[in-house]
Amino acid sequence: MGTGRLTRWCVGLAASAFALLPSLAPAQQPMLQPGTNTPMLTPSITSPSLPPSLPAAEPDAQLSLSAILSGAGTPLRDGLAWRIFDDRGEGTRPTIVARSTEAEPRFTLPPGAYVATVTYGFASSAKRIVLGGQASSDTLRIAAGALRLSGAVGDTKIPQDQVTFSVFVPVGTNSEGRLVRSAIRAGEVLRLPEGTYHVVSIYGESNAIQRADLKVENGKVTEATLNHRAATVTLKLVASPGAEAFAGTAFSVLTPGGDTIREAIGAFPQVTLAEGDYVLIARHDGQVFTREFKVESGLDRDIEVLAKSEPKPEAAPAN
């Protein structure tokens, strides 16, 4: 075979081999997602598809708070209780995330929405605060005043340990509709929202009671003295005026109508009573003795019951 003819034969054979290559290669089928006809996406070798990077989380921020009285604008320096609640929207119960009793607290919190509350005695205020990644400060206004109470008989102040007060919020026609607080001591400062309150003062432990309606104004301390018409009497059972009192005597103080006001046991118990008329019953060694007496306002004194034996009936003459 000549050289030219051999060359042409080799070139033709190579062309035929290249033409057969596509038919010889296995058909490339796309990979499907399991259970579907949806092709799975495969990343390109030359330009891989990577997940997007997440944004960096914002840092915690500092929240500074303070409280002032409405109207007067007086800063409050003590008696405060702060609470911070997370605000998750309606229908979700908020939870407390921070507390403080400082006058101007500082809280470090993650970004988000919060509700800040502050109480001052029985008054309070709340505010919604949204924190970003930077420091924030806010001031809450509290509409409040205060009551300071005392008692007296005439011009004489009643000792603090002998008088107590109860404060009520009137509801409708009921002056004692809702109890705010009881057992308040004289001189104690009671912080309250502005408004009108009904005050009941009890001198001693019996029926010496006075009432008054008092108004609390914003930013002011309302001072009031409730004047009692009463006195303290010392009860005694004696054999004769001025004699030694019998120990272990049981006393009952009644109104003229028979209602019991106070009961006490001892040689000389003290009872504080509103002015008026009373009946005193003394029981000792199975015997009962009585006396009527009168209480005059501001006149403290002893009330003595004489232990008089009933005269024995004379024996009938013998026949």
C-alpha positions in Angstrom: 0.0 0.0 0.0 1.4 3.4 -0.9 2.3 6.0 1.7 -0.4 8.5 0.6 -3.1 5.9 0.6 -2.1 4.7 4.1 -2.3 8.2 5.5 -5.8 8.8 4.1 -7.0 5.5 5.7 -5.7 6.4 9.2 -7.3 9.8 9.1 -10.7 8.3 8.2 -10.4 5.7 11.0 -9.8 8.4 13.6 -12.8 10.5 12.4 -15.0 7.4 12.7 -13.8 6.7 16.3 -14.5 10.3 17.4 -18.0 10.1 15.9 -18.8 7.0 17.9 -17.8 8.5 21.3 -21.1 10.3 22.1 -23.1 7.1 21.5 -20.7 5.0 23.5 -20.8 7.3 26.7 -23.7 6.5 29.1 -26.5 8.9 29.1 -26.2 11.3 32.1 -29.6 11.4 33.9 -30.3 14.1 36.5 -30.6 12.9 40.2 -34.1 13.1 41.6 -35.2 13.9 45.2 -36.4 10.7 46.9 -40.1 10.0 46.3 -40.5 12.9 43.8 -39.8 13.8 40.2 -38.0 17.0 41.3 -34.3 17.1 40.2 -31.9 17.6 43.1 -29.7 20.6 42.8 -26.0 19.9 42.9 -23.5 22.5 43.6 -21.2 23.5 40.8 -17.6 22.4 41.2 -16.4 25.7 39.7 -18.8 28.0 41.7 -20.2 26.3 44.9 -23.5 27.6 46.3 -22.8 28.2 50.0 -25.4 29.2 52.7 -25.6 33.0 53.3 -23.8 34.1 56.4 -26.0 35.1 59.5 -25.9 38.7 60.7 -24.0 39.3 63.9 -26.2 39.4 67.0 -26.6 42.8 68.6 -24.8 43.2 72.0 -26.6 43.6 75.3 -27.5 47.2 76.2 -27.7 49.1 79.4 -31.1 50.6 80.5 -31.0 53.4 83.1 -34.3 54.3 84.9 -35.5 57.0 87.3 -38.9 58.1 88.8 -40.4 61.4 89.6 -43.7 62.6 91.1 -46.2 63.8 88.6 -47.0 67.5 88.7 -44.3 68.5 91.1 -41.6 66.6 89.2 -39.8 65.8 92.4 -37.2 63.0 92.0 -37.9 60.0 94.2 -34.9 58.7 96.1 -36.3 55.9 98.3 -39.2 53.6 98.8 -39.1 52.4 95.1 -39.5 48.8 93.8 -38.6 48.2 90.1 -39.5 45.2 88.0 -38.7 44.6 84.3 -40.9 42.3 82.3 -40.2 40.9 78.9 -42.9 41.9 76.4 -43.9 39.0 74.1 -47.1 40.5 72.8 -50.7 40.0 73.6 -51.9 36.6 74.9 -48.5 35.8 76.4 -47.9 36.1 80.1 -44.9 38.3 80.7 -42.1 37.1 83.0 -39.9 39.2 85.3 -36.3 39.4 84.0 -34.9 41.9 86.4 -35.6 43.7 89.8 -34.2 46.5 91.8 -34.9 48.7 94.8 -32.4 51.4 93.9 -33.5 55.0 93.2 -31.9 55.0 89.8 -31.2 51.4 88.7 -29.2 50.2 85.7 -30.1 47.0 83.9 -28.1 45.1 81.2 -30.5 43.5 78.8 -30.6 41.9 75.4 -32.2 43.9 72.6 -36.0 43.6 72.6 -39.3 45.0 74.0 -39.8 45.3 77.8 -42.3 46.7 80.2 -40.7 48.6 83.1 -42.9 49.1 86.3 -42.1 50.9 89.5 -44.1 51.0 92.8 -44.0 53.7 95.4 -46.0 52.5 98.4 -49.5 51.8 97.0 -48.9 54.0 93.9 -47.3 52.7 90.7 -46.4 53.4 87.1 -45.5 51.4 84.0 -43.9 52.1 80.6 -43.1 50.0 77.5 -39.5 50.3 76.4 -37.8 48.9 73.2 -34.1 48.3 73.5 -31.7 48.2 70.5 -28.0 47.5 70.8 -27.2 50.9 72.4 -27.6 52.3 76.0 -31.0 53.9 76.8 -32.5 55.9 79.7 -36.0 56.7 80.7 -38.1 58.4 83.5 -41.4 57.1 84.9 -43.9 59.5 86.4 -45.9 58.5 89.5 -49.1 60.2 90.6 -48.8 59.9 94.3 -49.0 61.7 97.7 -48.8 60.5 101.3 -50.8 60.4 104.6 -49.3 60.9 108.0 -51.9 60.3 110.8 -52.1 60.9 114.6 -54.7 60.8 117.3 -55.5 63.1 120.2 -58.0 63.6 123.1 -58.5 67.3 123.3 -55.1 68.9 123.2 -53.3 65.8 124.3 -51.7 63.6 121.8 -52.4 59.9 122.1 -49.3 57.7 122.5 -48.3 56.0 119.2 -48.7 52.5 120.7 -52.3 53.2 121.8 -53.9 54.2 118.5 -54.1 52.5 115.1 -55.6 53.5 111.8 -57.2 51.8 108.8 -57.4 53.4 105.4 -60.2 52.5 102.9 -61.1 53.5 99.3 -64.8 54.4 99.1 -66.8 52.4 96.6 -70.2 53.8 95.7 -72.0 54.7 98.8 -69.9 52.4 101.0 -67.2 54.5 102.6 -65.3 51.4 103.6 -65.6 49.7 100.2 -62.0 48.5 99.8 -59.4 48.2 102.5 -56.0 49.7 101.5 -54.2 48.9 104.8 -55.0 48.3 108.5 -53.0 48.5 111.7 -51.2 51.8 110.7 -49.3 53.4 113.5 -49.4 57.1 114.3 -46.6 59.0 112.5 -46.1 56.4 109.8 -46.0 57.7 106.3 -48.4 55.9 104.0 -47.7 56.5 100.3 -50.9 56.5 98.2 -52.2 57.4 94.7 -53.9 60.8 94.7 -57.6 60.6 95.6 -60.0 60.6 98.6 -59.7 58.0 101.3 -61.8 57.1 104.4 -59.8 56.8 107.6 -60.9 54.9 110.7 -59.0 55.6 114.0 -59.2 53.2 116.9 -58.0 54.4 120.3 -57.4 51.4 122.6 -59.2 48.1 122.0 -62.9 49.0 122.7 -65.3 51.5 121.2 -63.3 54.7 121.1 -63.5 55.1 117.3 -63.3 58.2 115.0 -63.7 58.5 111.2 -62.7 61.1 108.6 -62.5 61.5 104.8 -59.1 62.8 103.7 -57.8 63.9 100.3 -54.3 62.9 99.1 -52.8 65.3 96.6 -50.0 64.8 94.1 -46.6 65.4 95.6 -47.9 66.4 99.0 -48.0 64.8 102.5 -51.4 65.2 104.1 -51.1 65.3 107.8 -54.3 64.8 109.9 -55.1 64.3 113.6 -58.3 62.5 114.5 -59.7 63.8 117.8 -61.3 61.2 120.1 -63.8 61.9 122.8 -62.7 59.1 125.2 -60.9 58.3 128.4 -59.1 55.4 130.0 -60.5 53.9 133.2 -59.0 51.5 135.6 -61.4 48.8 136.9 -61.2 47.6 140.5 -63.2 45.4 142.9 -62.6 46.6 146.5 -63.9 45.9 149.9 -64.1 49.6 150.7 -63.2 52.9 148.8 -59.5 53.1 148.2 -58.8 49.6 149.5 -56.6 47.0 147.8 -58.2 45.5 144.7 -59.1 41.8 144.6 -56.9 39.8 142.2 -58.4 37.5 139.6 -61.6 39.5 139.2 -63.5 39.1 135.9 -65.0 42.4 134.6 -67.6 43.1 131.9 -68.3 46.6 130.6 -71.9 46.9 129.1 -73.9 49.6 127.6 -77.1 50.6 129.4 -79.0 48.5 126.9 -76.9 45.3 127.8 -74.5 45.2 124.9 -71.0 44.0 126.0 -68.3 46.5 125.1 -65.2 44.9 126.8 -64.2 42.1 129.1 -61.1 41.9 131.1 -59.6 39.8 134.0 -57.2 41.1 136.7 -56.8 43.1 139.8 -57.0 46.5 138.0 -57.3 46.2 134.2 -57.4 49.4 132.1 -60.0 50.0 129.4 -60.3 52.9 127.0 -63.9 53.8 126.3 -65.8 56.4 124.3 -67.5 59.0 126.5 -71.0 57.9 127.7 -72.8 55.8 130.3 -71.9 52.2 131.1 -72.7 49.3 133.5 -69.8 47.4 135.1 -70.2 43.8 136.3 -67.5 42.3 138.5 -67.4 38.5 139.3 -65.2 37.1 142.1 -65.3 33.9 144.1 -68.8 33.0 142.7 -70.3 36.4 143.6 -71.4 39.1 141.2 -71.2 42.9 141.9 -72.4 45.7 139.7 -72.1 49.5 139.3 -73.1 52.1 136.9 -70.6 54.8 135.8 -70.0 57.5 133.3 -67.0 58.2 131.1 -66.1 61.8 130.4 -63.7 62.7 127.5 -60.1 63.2 128.7 -60.8 62.3 132.3 -58.8 59.1 133.1 -59.8 57.7 136.5 -60.4 54.6 138.6 -63.8 52.9 138.6 -64.3 51.0 141.9 -66.9 48.3 142.5 -67.6 47.7 146.2 -67.7 44.0 147.1 -70.7 44.3 149.4 -72.1 41.1 150.9 -75.8 40.7 150.7 -77.4 40.9 154.1 -78.6 37.5 155.3 -82.3 37.2 156.1 -83.1 37.1 159.9 -84.0 33.7 161.2 -87.6 33.2 162.1 -88.3 33.2 165.8 -88.8 29.7 167.3 -92.3 28.9 168.4 
